[in-house]
Structure formats: C-alpha cells, structure tokens
Amino acid sequence: MRLGILEMVGLAATLIFAIPVGGFGLTLLADGQTVFGGAMLLLAVLMVALPKFLTMPQDIPSLAAEKVIGGVAKDPDEEE
C-alpha cells in the first residue's frame, strides 16, 4: 500500500480527529459504558478506513486519468 504525499497528508489530518475519538471511546469502555464506548471506537476506525475503501466524487477524475495513462504507457516490467 503505497501512499503519495497527498494521501499521507489526508491520512494525517484524519488521524488528528480519529485518535481523540478513539481515546474517548477507550475511556468510556473503561468506565463501563460499553455501548457508547464501542460506538466511539467504531466511529474512529470508520473515520480512517472509509476514505481508503470508498470512491469519492473528487476521486473519479484521477481514477480515469490513471486508466488512460495505464493504457497508453506500459511499465518496462510488463513489456517482457
């Protein structure tokens, strides 16, 4: 899983918000509030995981460009 610079910055920005939510969820779990604490942990995980697995509308032009470039230019390893 190689990340470009923009993906790394986006992941860092997501983690800035997801880590406190996950910590809050752990605190609630430690206090005995299992439903709300588990929901907060699930929310923190989804904040990080969903952007990697969902195609957003702003991703469509870059995906289309990758397919066009991949069809025109082949990697040197693929030509063998």
TORVEX-902323 format. One record per residue (C-alpha): x, y, z. Coordinates in steps of 0.001 Angstrom, whole numbers, plus 500000, padded with zeros to 6 digits. Example, Ala and Ser with C-alpha at 12.3 -4.5 7.8 and 13.67 -1.06 7.14 Angstrom:
<rs>
u:512300	v:495500	w:507800
u:513670	v:498940	w:507140
</rs>
This chain:
<rs>
u:500000	v:500000	w:500000
u:501964	v:502951	w:498694
u:500750	v:506387	w:499680
u:501527	v:509558	w:497801
u:502188	v:512848	w:499524
u:498572	v:513998	w:499328
u:497303	v:510684	w:500688
u:499755	v:510920	w:503584
u:498616	v:514438	w:504433
u:494981	v:513366	w:504224
u:495638	v:510368	w:506475
u:497447	v:512581	w:508986
u:494520	v:515022	w:509022
u:492097	v:512148	w:509546
u:494188	v:510719	w:512378
u:494247	v:514114	w:514112
u:490481	v:513741	w:514558
u:490202	v:509956	w:514879
u:492756	v:509446	w:517670
u:490916	v:511620	w:520248
u:487607	v:509938	w:519352
u:489214	v:506531	w:519856
u:490739	v:507641	w:523152
u:487380	v:508900	w:524305
u:485864	v:505547	w:523355
u:488508	v:503693	w:525367
u:487833	v:505934	w:528352
u:484111	v:505217	w:528136
u:484796	v:501492	w:527880
u:486989	v:501676	w:530978
u:484183	v:503488	w:532821
u:481752	v:500697	w:531961
u:479755	v:502409	w:529225
u:480251	v:499653	w:526700
u:477681	v:500624	w:524072
u:478683	v:504271	w:523726
u:482395	v:503480	w:524123
u:482219	v:500782	w:521462
u:480352	v:503154	w:519172
u:483084	v:505766	w:519575
u:485783	v:503201	w:518792
u:483839	v:502070	w:515736
u:483472	v:505671	w:514623
u:487227	v:506247	w:514970
u:488003	v:503149	w:512902
u:485490	v:504127	w:510236
u:486952	v:507632	w:510042
u:490255	v:506110	w:508956
u:489025	v:503113	w:506949
u:486165	v:504536	w:504878
u:488182	v:507071	w:502860
u:490525	v:504275	w:501753
u:487755	v:501952	w:500544
u:485111	v:504339	w:499200
u:485341	v:506155	w:495894
u:484531	v:509797	w:496439
u:483304	v:512097	w:493633
u:486584	v:514021	w:493715
u:488490	v:510756	w:493083
u:486798	v:509980	w:489765
u:488952	v:512258	w:487526
u:492183	v:510868	w:488971
u:490960	v:507273	w:488554
u:490029	v:507981	w:484938
u:493428	v:509557	w:484278
u:495216	v:506559	w:485779
u:493299	v:504197	w:483466
u:494107	v:506311	w:480389
u:497776	v:506623	w:481271
u:497980	v:502940	w:482167
u:496503	v:502009	w:478787
u:498914	v:504194	w:476828
u:502160	v:503767	w:478747
u:503187	v:500332	w:479920
u:505691	v:499690	w:482671
u:509042	v:498338	w:481428
u:508469	v:495195	w:483503
u:505177	v:494493	w:481729
u:506725	v:494568	w:478219
u:508765	v:491416	w:478792
</rs>
